[in-house]
Structure formats: structure tokens, C-alpha cells
Amino acid sequence: MASDNLGKPGEKAKPKLLSGGNPQIAKGDGDEPVQAYIEAMPGWKHDVGRHVDMLITRAVPDVRKAVKWNTPFYGIENDGWFLSYHCFTKYVKVAFFHGDSLDPLPPVESKVEGVRYVHILEGDEIDDAVMESWIRQASELPGWVP
């Protein structure tokens, strides 16, 4: 019997969705694994992922991309990561690793020192100007290195 995530013979298996609808994507560097993650984001979250990725790429044309821990990461080559996002049941959480240095502050506090979040819920309008400003500012700060 075929697994639920397998299509017809010759088709690529769909990624498994983890808790909250977060796609399980093999870790990897570059745009390809990030696009695979975005493609696998369920429902309205897919459009959010596409839009956030477009804003990041537009604001930081030389951005480095990767998927780690089933999460897209964005950074600057040899300078660590400045942003990631992750699917939860009711929202997509965008994390700015040095968000407490951004002006204005992203709205959601973290228990992790320095980190600030934006939660994007279904139907939310993303303020492109503010989001791009945060992205640009974050990209100019020292990145997070795991």
C-alpha cells in the first residue's frame, strides 16, 4: 500500500507536514531547499512564504539562503543569519535574530535575548515598507551563528 505522501509513480513525494503545518524539508544550502519549503507550506501560509521570500530577496539581493531545522534561514555570506520563519497552526512566525536593534521594534517579544518576531495570521496584510525596512536593517547587523 502506498504512503499518503506519495503520488503516482515517477512523481516526487510531497514533504511531510510537522506540527502546525511546518514542512519537513531536508537541510541544505541555497535557494532550492528554501523554494521546496515554500512550495510545501500549506494553504494560505504558502502565499505568506512566497511574499516574505520575495521581500527578502528584493531588500537584500545577495542574501544567502538555507533550510536548517525545517526552517528557512536568510543571512549574509560569512556573517551568519539575520532572519528565519516557521509555520505554526495559526500563523507564520518571522524571527529577527537581532530584532531588538530594529526601528521600529517588531511587535512580538521573545524569551531569547535580542530576538523579536512578527506573527502573520491568515488574512493579515503585510506592510511591505516596514517589513523591508526591518529586513534591510537586520541584514546590516552581525548575524547569528549557531
Secondary structure, DSSP 8 states (H G I E B T S, - for coil): ---TT--STTS-----B-GGG-B----EESHHHHHHHHHHS-THHHHHHHHHHHHHHHH-TT-EEEEETTEEEEE-TTS-EEEEEEE-SSEEEEEETTGGGSSS--SEE-SSTT-EEEEEETT----HHHHHHHHHHHHTS--B--
